[in-house]
Amino acid sequence: MTIRVHELAKELKISTMALKKHLTDLGVNVKSHMSLVEDEVADKIRLKYKEQIDAEKRAERDRKRLIEMRQAAKAQKSAQEAETIKAEEPVPPVAEPVKEVPKKEEPKPVKEPEKKTPIPVKEKPAEGKPKEKPHKPVPEKPKAVPKPKPEVIPPKTAAPAKPEPRKKQEPSAPSIKPIPTPPSVEIKKEEKKFGKAKISHEELGEKSKHKKAIISSTKKAKQKLIETIEIDEAEISRNIKKTLQKSSKRKKYHREAQYVEDRSNEIVIREFTSVSELAKIMNVSPSDIISKFFMMGQLVTMNQRLDRDSLEMICDEFKVDYRFEDEYGMDIIDKEREQYNNVKEEPRPPVVTIMGHVDHGKTSILDYIRNTNVVAGESGNITQHIGAYQIEINKHKITFLDTPGHEAFTAMRARGANVTDIAVIVISATEGVKAQTREAIDHAKAAGVSIILAINKVDLPEANVDKVIAQLMEIGVYPEQYGGDIPWCRTSVVTGEGILNLIELILLTAEILELKAKRDVPASAVVIEAGMDARMGPFATILMQEGTLHKGDIVVCGAVHGRIRKMENERGAELKVLYPSDVARVYGLSDTPKAGDILNQVDSEKTARNISTERQQIRLEREKYQNKSSLQNIFARIKEEQINTLNIILKTDTDGSAEALADSFQKLSNEEVSVNIIHKSVGGISEADVSLAAASDAIIIGFHVRPSHQARKLAEEEGVQIKLYQVIYDAIDDLQNALEGMLKPEYEEQVIGSAIVKQVFKIKKVGTIAGCQVDKGVIQANCKVRLYRNDVLVTEDTISSLKHYADDVKEVRAGSECGLTLANFSDIKENDVLEAYIVNEVNKKL
Ligand SMILES: Nc1nc2c(ncn2[C@@H]2O[C@H](COP(=O)(O)OP(=O)(O)OP(=O)(O)O)[C@@H](O)[C@H]2O)c(=O)[nH]1
């Protein structure tokens, strides 16, 4: 048995070039993607890839585990810090702690004098948080000993059963973990107006200062402890790095069929490099390259730009190690930046995305935060809706990406721009965990961002926080105090409850993440959205990633460039300078960039123009090539395929539904039409899915998921069909219908009438005319007929002309006479019987 190169490549999800390289390594030379590979060789390659993929998976698992360990270490650190604080608080004279009171006694003295303020920490628990739950065991003892986190862990099942948390409790529930539970302020309830409960600056200020104090003081106080932990962390970090290095190497190898161990002789090329440019890079003459192509049956010219496959092929031919450059001009930009290598990184604000199921309150929470006067000294109306905004609380800034939830988040990731630090997952306390909650959590986890859970709408009578927590635990998401370390809070935009907690949790998480970026370097930013302003021309909403951007700076932004003419925030206020994590709408670009493009500040207008012009050219070439290649694919398929295959990419909300649907779909296959699930996974439909579908002529079926905005756009551009379902049976029915459309149609004959030949006329130049009497049904012009003589079939033919008297007619009904000729048969005799029939196409059923 054999398999074609392209088939095996498709099976392994690698390019044919990559496969060819592996085959060459095994000593097997293949000429083209249509060449046949022996099964034995194919198996060797399969095995090799399986091992490789397994190794990648293992590496990924290790990485996740290490991250978890790291988080656990941090959480533990926080818990211990919290203990110290408690221990240091002057309050508990009566407290008669319980047993293991390690530091309890000593701390009182002097150690952390700044600690005075913190009492609010204590109150916090009483506020919204349901922390009271786990503390059942510590009955009426107030001021109980702070329990280290693990002790709080309630049995998975038991937890949800418990408390009715909303009740504010007196100071009796003290054992709550204080640190991750930032002090919450009693929000005044008078202002019940939706979205209007205001948070006063003073309160926030107190809080933030307070937290700062806690963090910095605990740092000192727990010096020793931290040292030990840091040793572990250092070790963990090293492991993470090692693992990441390993896996990224493998991926590279996987994608580009390239051995990465030795990079000393590696050349860097970009897609659509011209033959002459490539010759220069490879240090060979252009005619060498042209003749190599010629030998492979391809004619190229000096200035012809080469697509990725051709470049890979030619580098392989010349036995050159190569690597693809991501975007044209990055080497120039990087070079300009080299001089800033020693610039120190400085803390930067966190970038937060709010995600969750439809209607659970994402927008409301964002608006609440935005509209309460939290914004630094600014108030007033939002003059324009921009894709991101920043708030400031006592000098602590937070940038919110105001995106339609995880769609944009996923789209950004698909473009390789992982811009979010923290994902706030909003879950309605009345509806609980839903498909998109899970999806959002999966996306956040996949992106490796910190998660904060906001259980919203707690003001409603049917709110059931415990149920939500139980549901979360069921899907493996363990909130703090419930066996996990994911910070959470209860929120309501009606009463304002918990919003402050949420902000505090964000700040605290950011603090722990120690987010940093260089400030005194040329700016780089990512485009969140872009468009055209009627008055000001093209604009881009950018999120700063590094450096400082001023009005007047020259930038290149994806395939456009310009000089920053104006920068403004969402309130239309002009900004003079942007730092890392800042967001602004910028004007002055030559054209509209694309969301996900990177904006880089460069030294000169000339550099900016050169880079953007070249990038435009490359993008154009790429588009041209993509169109061409899809046509080529079609031709290749027409030649090769005897059977009809429906390729499917299946995206679902859970693994379970993916399996169930895949199974049902596969069962619809038969010997004529086969269902080929080329990719199935959990999560929203991303651009990557659409690209894969376009490349493999697949349709995308989404179950309980939806496409990102960009994916939808791309699908329109590429003509990829996306079908979304909420009910499994609808999906199966539709697919069945689609498959039936692909079955070769069956034909069904329908006899429509008959006529007896009464007389035959032979006319020169016209031929034989049969004068007939229609005795049954109808005879139609152009219908098919069978001619019987004495009940024996003489011929099958088509009526070529039908007349009633001298007139051409479309049909003649029973009882009438007609004259007709047949297309190919003239030996008609009297008394012959003509049976007229038509052929109907019938769709086959599976
Ligand atoms: N009672 C109550 N209603 C809320 C709360 N938060 C949001 N809502 C209401 O819930 C509905 C949905 O809120 P949105 O903020 O639009 O929800 P969303 O998650 O942004 O929805 P999409 O943008 O459609 O995904 C609105 O009618 C809000 O008024 C809350 O805390 N309490």
The ligand as an SDF file (V2000), in Angstrom:
LIG
                    3D

 32 34  0  0  0  0  0  0  0  0999 V2000
  -30.2240   43.1610   38.7200 N   0  0  0  0  0  0  0  0  0  0  0  0
  -29.0850   43.2600   38.0390 C   0  0  0  0  0  0  0  0  0  0  0  0
  -29.1050   43.3420   36.7120 N   0  0  0  0  0  0  0  0  0  0  0  0
  -27.9300   43.4440   36.0590 C   0  0  0  0  0  0  0  0  0  0  0  0
  -26.7020   43.4560   36.7400 C   0  0  0  0  0  0  0  0  0  0  0  0
  -25.7030   43.5380   35.8280 N   0  0  0  0  0  0  0  0  0  0  0  0
  -26.2920   43.5680   34.6310 C   0  0  0  0  0  0  0  0  0  0  0  0
  -27.6240   43.5120   34.7630 N   0  0  0  0  0  0  0  0  0  0  0  0
  -28.6190   43.5100   33.6850 C   0  0  0  0  0  0  0  0  0  0  0  0
  -28.3800   42.3750   32.8720 O   0  0  0  0  0  0  0  0  0  0  0  0
  -28.6110   42.6620   31.5080 C   0  0  0  0  0  0  0  0  0  0  0  0
  -27.3960   42.3100   30.6880 C   0  0  0  0  0  0  0  0  0  0  0  0
  -26.3170   43.1260   31.0780 O   0  0  0  0  0  0  0  0  0  0  0  0
  -25.1340   43.4810   30.0840 P   0  0  0  0  0  0  0  0  0  0  0  0
  -24.1800   44.2890   30.8350 O   0  0  0  0  0  0  0  0  0  0  0  0
  -25.6640   43.9950   28.8120 O   0  0  0  0  0  0  0  0  0  0  0  0
  -24.5680   42.0270   29.8420 O   0  0  0  0  0  0  0  0  0  0  0  0
  -23.3890   41.6140   28.8830 P   0  0  0  0  0  0  0  0  0  0  0  0
  -22.7530   40.4330   29.5220 O   0  0  0  0  0  0  0  0  0  0  0  0
  -22.5340   42.7710   28.5850 O   0  0  0  0  0  0  0  0  0  0  0  0
  -24.2110   41.1610   27.6340 O   0  0  0  0  0  0  0  0  0  0  0  0
  -23.6770   41.0220   26.1190 P   0  0  0  0  0  0  0  0  0  0  0  0
  -22.9660   42.2930   25.7930 O   0  0  0  0  0  0  0  0  0  0  0  0
  -24.9500   40.8440   25.3450 O   0  0  0  0  0  0  0  0  0  0  0  0
  -22.8170   39.8170   26.0910 O   0  0  0  0  0  0  0  0  0  0  0  0
  -28.9480   44.1540   31.4490 C   0  0  0  0  0  0  0  0  0  0  0  0
  -30.3280   44.2720   31.3690 O   0  0  0  0  0  0  0  0  0  0  0  0
  -28.4640   44.7050   32.7600 C   0  0  0  0  0  0  0  0  0  0  0  0
  -29.2510   45.7630   33.1950 O   0  0  0  0  0  0  0  0  0  0  0  0
  -26.7180   43.3750   38.1790 C   0  0  0  0  0  0  0  0  0  0  0  0
  -25.7010   43.3820   38.8740 O   0  0  0  0  0  0  0  0  0  0  0  0
  -27.9400   43.2600   38.7650 N   0  0  0  0  0  0  0  0  0  0  0  0
  1  2  1  0
  2  3  2  0
  2 32  1  0
  3  4  1  0
  4  5  2  0
  4  8  1  0
  5  6  1  0
  5 30  1  0
  6  7  2  0
  7  8  1  0
  8  9  1  0
  9 10  1  0
  9 28  1  0
 10 11  1  0
 11 12  1  0
 11 26  1  0
 12 13  1  0
 13 14  1  0
 14 15  2  0
 14 16  1  0
 14 17  1  0
 17 18  1  0
 18 19  2  0
 18 20  1  0
 18 21  1  0
 21 22  1  0
 22 23  2  0
 22 24  1  0
 22 25  1  0
 26 27  1  0
 26 28  1  0
 28 29  1  0
 30 31  2  0
 30 32  1  0
M  END
$$$$
